[in-house]
Amino acid sequence: MTLAKFFSDTKDLLKLAYPILIAQLIQTLMGFADTVMAGRVSSTDMAAVAVASSIWLPIFISIQGITMALSAIVSQARGEKNDEKIASSTVQCGWITLFLSCLVIVLFYLVEPVIAEHASLEPELKRLMLEYLSYIVWGGPGFCLYFVLRNYVEGMGITKPTMLIAVIGLIVNIPANYIFIYGAFGAPELGGAGCGIATAIVYWAMFTGMFLYAKFSKKLSRINFSQAFAKPNKREIYYILTLGVPIALSLLFEVSLFSVVAIILAPLGADIVASHQIAINFSSLVFMVPLSIAMAVTIKVGFAVGEKQLQNAKDMCKSSMIVGFLIAIFTATITVVFREPIARIYTTEDNVIIMAAQLMFLAAMFQFSDFIQVISAGALRGYKDTKSILYITFISYWVVGLTLGLVLGMTDILMPKLGAAGFWIGFISGLTTAAILLAWRLSIVQKRADQQMLASRA
């Protein structure tokens, strides 16, 4: 790969990635606005939003993970110039998510009485949490269908609408929160539960915006959905699920790992949990950078594979790794140099700041592995190799990372127990394992693709 090719690939990659990154950051701002505006009512309202979010977020992130398969399917079909497949896959993915999101609504109303009776929460907190969930589940179909259309549009190599529609979502979110939390303009004063209505409205607004773009954009005018719109197709749905379910479970493994560690650390004291949460929250913000690059890599690699330009796909993988490593140097340096000032943004307690700063030093170390593993996973999705991601992430996060974290953090088997720092060493080990295995798997998939191409030409 020449230097000119590297710069060309980098330009194309960042052009796709930066709108995705901005959209991710805006979604974080929405969650921040929910927390702050609910917290101004009472700590109970803020806690209700936090607890409810911890319940619904993993569920809908899992459904979102299934839709991520569509980006790879569409990008490869675009490379193959197969517009019929693009339309058909998008419609069938829509059926999947519509069914799953409606199933969530039904299941909520089935389990709500059980939660109301048996959940060991303060009565007011429980009431607000269940009320919040009763509102937000109705936004689930809008949320899921939005991501179907988003992955369709992004798979077509168009990412700016994602950014612009996220801005629309934020513009809707804050006034909707104000109206339903505080009871403005004659609306009922619902407190923290009002965030559920506001968020549901935002999801439907974002779906509407993406639907209008997908329908009327001249760039997408050649895709004919009227012919593709058909009843559910079992074969195509099965194919999408075989690609999407491993992605969903991989996301769930990663999200749930950090939640489980927070629960394990709880008996060690509030200060330790708070310092862990600060480091996790900041690391999550940094993670949006490699995640955005990985999503762009899926699109570029998928398109190149569809065009049967396998060398271009490999060059894009190499370029993205180099870019990711350079960005990791920058973000890790920022994390180390400014770890105490960053911790002070979250809290004024000196003891928590000191512990959080120590954990953030470890967080800086795992950013290199994090960039490599998430970009490798993005490239593998572009090749439609998703089952390997599931197996590798499970082994790396839960077998290697969590086991080592438990040994170092909670026992004296290897050394005096390290508490939260032991789990963060486990995170580093798990992410490094994932980076090595995913990069290795990527090289195997690339060699296999080359061999298949040679065999087809023979």
Buried (B, 14 or more C-beta within 10 A) or exposed (E): BEEEBBEEBBEBBBEBBBBBBBBBBBBBBBBEBBBEBBBEBBEBBBBBBBBBBEBBBBBBBBBBBBBBBBBBBBBBBBBBEBBEBBBBBBBBBBBBBBBBBBEBBEEBEEEBEEBBEEEEBEEBBBBBBBBBBBBBBBBBBBBBBBBBBBBBBBBBBBBBBBBBBBEBBBEBBBEBBBBBBBBEEEBEEBBBBBBBBBBBBBBBBBBBBBBEBBEEBEEBEEBEBEEBEEEEBEEBBEBBBEBBBBBBBBBBBBBEBBEBBBEBBEEBEEBBBBBBBBBBBBBEEBBBBBBBBBBBBBBBBBBBBBBBBBEBBBBBBBBBBBBBEEBBEEBBEBBBEBBEEBBBEBBEBEEBBEBBBBBBBBBBBBBBBBBBBBBBBBBBBBBBBBBBBBBBBBBBBBEBBBEBBBBBBBEEEEEEBBBBBBBBBBBBBBBBBBBBBBBEBBEEBBEEBEEEBEEEEE
